[in-house]
């Protein structure tokens, strides 16, 4: 690519610039499977693992790293997810009493 530089007083110069694109965040994470379903008992103990979700991202480096979080539907903080592993846990004892 050639870049033109213009300066006050009518002066100008050019420079050759080489740009190498290594990676961009151009792939979205994909869950496998796409949908999850799990039935749990209302007496499930706090700390019990319910299910592990899994996603992958075809980007490389930091753009391909997956971090899990619960972004909606958990206002009463009944569940927690491990940001690194995707393991979903019950954190309130006797879910039925808290619904």
Helices and strands as residue ranges (DSSP letters): E 2-7, E 11-16, E 30-31, E 49-52, E 55-56, G 61-64, E 79-81, E 87-90, G 95-98
